[in-house]
Every structure is written in C-alpha cells, then in structure tokens.
Amino acid sequence: MKVLVTGASGNGGQAVCRELMNAGYTVRMADVVPTHSDDLQSLEFVRCDTRTPSDVRRAVAGVDAVIHLAAWHCAHNPPVSDETIFSVNVDGTFHVLEACRQEGIKSIVYASSMAYGWWSVYGVSKVIGEDLCKAYHEMTGASIVMLRYHEFIPRPYLEFGARLLRNGVDRRDVAAATLASVKAVLGRNVGLFRTIVHTDHGMPQDVVENFRNLGIGWCEEKLPGARRLIEKYEISLPEKVEQHDLEEAEHVLGWKPTVGFLDFLCDLKARDEKGLDVTNLWVPSELPLI
Ligand SMILES: NC(=O)c1ccc[n+]([C@@H]2O[C@H](COP(=O)([O-])OP(=O)(O)OC[C@H]3O[C@@H](n4cnc5c(N)ncnc54)[C@H](O)[C@@H]3O)[C@@H](O)[C@H]2O)c1
C-alpha cells in the first residue's frame, strides 16, 4: 500500500513517515522542502506546495491513501502571517481533498487540532478543514479520520514533562494514532470519524481532579523516588490533570496512547541516576533514554 504524507518534512510528518515505513507501507513524502533526516532519505519525495492544484494532483497520483498534515500553526518563530496560515491550511486542504476526488482516492487522514475553534485564524482554519472533510465524505463516500492532535511542538525536556499533565502529547503517540487511522481508512472501517489525540496517564478520577494534593503521592506509589524528582527539578504541577475519554478511539481505531507523565518520570529517573544534565535537552529529538 502506498501512502502520501503532506507536510512530511515537519515535526509530525517525519515521525509519521517513520511509523509508516516501519509498518511496511510504501511512503511518498510531499512538502515544500525536503527532509534532512538520514533515515528518511530512501523515501520518495515530491516537492509540492498544497496551494498549487497541479502540484497536489501530481503528489496524490497513484497512492492508496493520503495523510494530510501540511499546515502552518501559530507557534512558528518567526511567525507565519494569518494570510499564509489561512491559504495553506484552507486552500491547501481543499486542493488535497479535490485531488483525491479526481484521482478516486477514498482513504484520507486529516490533521486537525485541539486548537479547533473560532478564536484564531489557525483555529478556524481547522474548523473549515474538518467541514471540508465532512463535505468530501458526503460527496465521494471517502473514508476519513480527522485527528485533533494535542500539542507536540518541540520544547525543552522538563517543560515537555510538565505539559503532558496539561495539553501535551508525545510525538510517538501522534504517529501511532496516525498509523492506526490510516489502517482504518484503508480497511474502510470508518466513514467519517474524529477523535482527540492526547495522553492517558492511567490515573484514577480523584487524582485527575485533585492532582495538586493527590498527584505526588500517586506518582510516588507508582514510581518510588518520583517525589524527589518532582521537587529537585521543580516540575510545575497543575491543579487538575487534563484528561479526555479516548475509549471510542481505542474501540474504532484500536489505538490508545502509551506515553504518560509516569513514563516521563521514568526517563528522568534514568537520566538523574546517570548524573546527566537535562536542562538543555529538547523533545522530541532526545527522547527516549530508556
Ligand atoms: N505541533 C503541534 O503541536 C500540533 C498540534 C495540533 C495539530 N497540529 C497539526 O499537525 C500537523 C503537523 O504539524 P507539525 O507540528 O508537524 O508542523 P510543522 O510546522 O513541523 O510541519 C509542517 C510542514 O508543512 C510544510 N508546509 C508548509 N506549507 C506547505 C505548503 N504550502 N505545501 C506543502 N507543505 C507545506 C512545512 O514545510 C513543514 O514541513 C499540522 O496540520 C498542524 O496544524 C500540530
């Protein structure tokens, strides 16, 4: 099976391409720039600006499924203008879906976002993106999964750990959810399906609701030494943990997240025991140690 990934050279795109490659898919990468990662050099690369219909048509020709990740978001430095965000995220998505219709491709995964909503141009670009997916599902019968990823922007290691308790998700879970989705659309197991892609720490509800008071005790019980690590590295803890019900995703896609706060603490413990300096580490490039 051949899968096209748009935005393939980006942070999520590279992880998704690796996951597909390891699962035995033939991968075509499409982006405005090629990747510099050595392990992805053997994959086919198509230069494609999703704002240009002929580029997109060329990119999708002959594939069985499309994973559409190409987009700009608000966290780029230097920032991308709202005009560019709108045209890449909205026009680009329209061109990808339209090219799929023209080429008869009926298996599509769309990268939506937890930022879906009406309070920013980026957020509304994902509202329109999901609406376009719905329209193309109605018009063509395509099987489409829309994934509202939580945040996986590269950031310092300790910040990443603290963020897992809030809106953060590990990029490995993003890639695994995307692989599960492409399998579902290729198997025509879904019509139009949407899910959040977030973390699950396996915490009881009372700990989720009252993490400030109960969280350290729970972590210590699961991982002796957790309290010392949280205090030593001054990891900021939320009042309550952001936790969504991901049961439907498990049921429909067979996917559930695997990297939670305890996994981060295990990794931190291993680094701490080795006397490694974690203050200058970045995620995802330097994960996992263990
Ligand atoms: N990173 C996050 O925290 C996050 C959270 C929610 C949703 N998302 C969504 O996930 C997807 C991937 O995000 P990411 O963090 O990997 O982004 P990224 O910025 O790392 O990568 C985006 C890629 O898209 C490419 N691109 C930009 N304009 C293009 C165009 N016109 N044509 C073709 N390619 C183009 C870029 O060159 C880049 O390689 C996006 O749709 C994003 O909105 C990301």
The ligand as a Tripos MOL2 file, in Angstrom:
@<TRIPOS>MOLECULE
LIG
   44    48     1     0     0
SMALL
NO_CHARGES

@<TRIPOS>ATOM
      1 N1          2.6280   20.5250   16.5440 N.am      1 LIG1
      2 C1          1.5090   20.5430   17.2580 C.2       1 LIG1
      3 O1          1.5350   20.7120   18.4800 O.2       1 LIG1
      4 C2          0.1690   20.3480   16.5670 C.ar      1 LIG1
      5 C3         -0.9800   20.3080   17.3560 C.ar      1 LIG1
      6 C4         -2.2080   20.1290   16.7300 C.ar      1 LIG1
      7 C5         -2.2710   19.9640   15.3620 C.ar      1 LIG1
      8 N2         -1.1440   20.0170   14.6240 N.ar      1 LIG1
      9 C6         -1.2600   19.8420   13.1750 C.3       1 LIG1
     10 O2         -0.4590   18.7430   12.8070 O.3       1 LIG1
     11 C7          0.0890   18.9560   11.5050 C.3       1 LIG1
     12 C8          1.5830   18.7960   11.5590 C.3       1 LIG1
     13 O3          2.1020   19.7540   12.4820 O.3       1 LIG1
     14 P1          3.6730   19.8830   12.7500 P.3       1 LIG1
     15 O4          3.8540   20.3810   14.1190 O.co2     1 LIG1
     16 O5          4.3610   18.6730   12.2840 O.co2     1 LIG1
     17 O6          4.0210   21.0990   11.7950 O.3       1 LIG1
     18 P2          5.4180   21.5690   11.2540 P.3       1 LIG1
     19 O7          5.3750   23.0330   11.1580 O.co2     1 LIG1
     20 O8          6.5400   20.9310   11.9970 O.co2     1 LIG1
     21 O9          5.4220   20.9620    9.7770 O.3       1 LIG1
     22 C9          4.5610   21.4470    8.7880 C.3       1 LIG1
     23 C10         5.1720   21.0600    7.4450 C.3       1 LIG1
     24 O10         4.2900   21.5490    6.4290 O.3       1 LIG1
     25 C11         5.0970   22.0610    5.3830 C.3       1 LIG1
     26 N3          4.3310   23.0400    4.6110 N.ar      1 LIG1
     27 C12         4.0260   24.3030    4.9420 C.ar      1 LIG1
     28 N4          3.3530   24.9080    3.9480 N.ar      1 LIG1
     29 C13         3.2190   23.9860    2.9680 C.ar      1 LIG1
     30 C14         2.6090   24.0040    1.7020 C.ar      1 LIG1
     31 N5          2.0020   25.1150    1.2390 N.pl3     1 LIG1
     32 N6          2.6720   22.8910    0.9620 N.ar      1 LIG1
     33 C15         3.2930   21.7710    1.4210 C.ar      1 LIG1
     34 N7          3.8920   21.6920    2.6130 N.ar      1 LIG1
     35 C16         3.8500   22.7880    3.3790 C.ar      1 LIG1
     36 C17         6.2840   22.6910    6.0760 C.3       1 LIG1
     37 O11         7.3930   22.8370    5.1920 O.3       1 LIG1
     38 C18         6.5400   21.7040    7.2090 C.3       1 LIG1
     39 O12         7.4810   20.7250    6.8270 O.3       1 LIG1
     40 C19        -0.4010   20.3340   11.0730 C.3       1 LIG1
     41 O13        -1.5580   20.1760   10.2970 O.3       1 LIG1
     42 C20        -0.7350   21.0120   12.3790 C.3       1 LIG1
     43 O14        -1.7080   22.0140   12.2160 O.3       1 LIG1
     44 C21         0.0750   20.1980   15.1890 C.ar      1 LIG1
@<TRIPOS>BOND
     1     1     2 1
     2     2     3 2
     3     2     4 1
     4     4     5 ar
     5     4    44 ar
     6     5     6 ar
     7     6     7 ar
     8     7     8 ar
     9     8     9 1
    10     8    44 ar
    11     9    10 1
    12     9    42 1
    13    10    11 1
    14    11    12 1
    15    11    40 1
    16    12    13 1
    17    13    14 1
    18    14    15 2
    19    14    16 1
    20    14    17 1
    21    17    18 1
    22    18    19 2
    23    18    20 1
    24    18    21 1
    25    21    22 1
    26    22    23 1
    27    23    24 1
    28    23    38 1
    29    24    25 1
    30    25    26 1
    31    25    36 1
    32    26    27 ar
    33    26    35 ar
    34    27    28 ar
    35    28    29 ar
    36    29    30 ar
    37    29    35 ar
    38    30    31 1
    39    30    32 ar
    40    32    33 ar
    41    33    34 ar
    42    34    35 ar
    43    36    37 1
    44    36    38 1
    45    38    39 1
    46    40    41 1
    47    40    42 1
    48    42    43 1
@<TRIPOS>SUBSTRUCTURE
     1 LIG1         1 GROUP 0 **** ****
